Amino acid sequence: MAEAAPEILEAQEIGENTGLISILAIGRHTLGRDLRLKTEDVITAIDGEPITYDVDKFDNFIRDYEDLPALLTIFRDGKLFDIFVSGPLGCSYKYADEPTILAVNSAMQGREKKSKVSYYQYEALRNIHRDIRLYSTRYEPMAAILPAFWLLYRRMWEPLGVVVITYAIALFIQPALFVLVYLLLSVYFHKAQTDMVRSHCLYHEYYFWMIFAACSTREAQQLLRVFDPKCQFEFSHVGPPEKTDSKAAANSSSQIDSEAQADIPA
């Protein structure tokens, strides 16, 4: 009996060992954890194109992907969202089961495909009262050019006070010192603006909830409202949340508090 050609055997092996990929576990110090991915998340598409792959080779596939960052579409709790990834997630994977595959196919039907360049990465932090701090991680030149006005725009009052006082003291001592301080702070804001926003949110007891990609702030708020119909935004594009009874709200707040505490590294 003639043996099959190696190329055919390899093709058969790849075909038998591919499927819809679900996250089984997330490493402690990995990109997947930094992006707040969860176990049972299902990776349904990359750059808008449906994908099935070998679970043992998926991280290598992302590492060698030519057009990084890649826009992954994630299925979680019956809902879809997108997220940019810049390299391997550092997770272990499994193949999605049949009910999950059917749910994914149903959710993907009729979903509009948009150009990857129209998306921006967003981070959403939430407190126990379901108030949301939402911001884009894209670079903002205003932070480096006019740090004080950027802080005012971001409503970051504590660092704004520190910056204004520092400017005033430097100007009082010597105008040349003021110029030097201004340049140094501009360089710092240029490099650390996203970290500053994160730190300010954490200082006010907002905890990481979701990281995802969206085309606009309005779209980002609409997505978050789908995941939590009771969440609230300081400047809302989607209106107020639905009203709920006090007992249900208390139970929900307790659950959110537990999730936030569980997300804090030991």
Sequence and secondary structure as in RCSB ss.txt:
>XXXX:A:sequence
MAEAAPEILEAQEIGENTGLISILAIGRHTLGRDLRLKTEDVITAIDGEPITYDVDKFDNFIRDYEDLPALLTIF
RDGKLFDIFVSGPLGCSYKYADEPTILAVNSAMQGREKKSKVSYYQYEALRNIHRDIRLYSTRYEPMAAILPAFW
LLYRRMWEPLGVVVITYAIALFIQPALFVLVYLLLSVYFHKAQTDMVRSHCLYHEYYFWMIFAACSTREAQQLLR
VFDPKCQFEFSHVGPPEKTDSKAAANSSSQIDSEAQADIPA
>XXXX:A:secstr
     HHHHHHHHHHHT B EEEEEE TTSHHHHTT  TT EEEEETTEE  B TTTHHHHHHT SSSSEEEEEE
ETTEEEEEEE S   EEEEE  HHHHHHHHHHHTT     GGG EEEEEEE TT EEEEEE S  HHHHH HHHH
HHHHT HHHHHHHHHHHHHHHHH HHHHHHHHHHHHHHHHHHHHHHHHHHHHHTT EEEEEEEESSHHHHHHHHH
HH TT EESS SS       HHHHHHHHHHHHHHHHHHS  
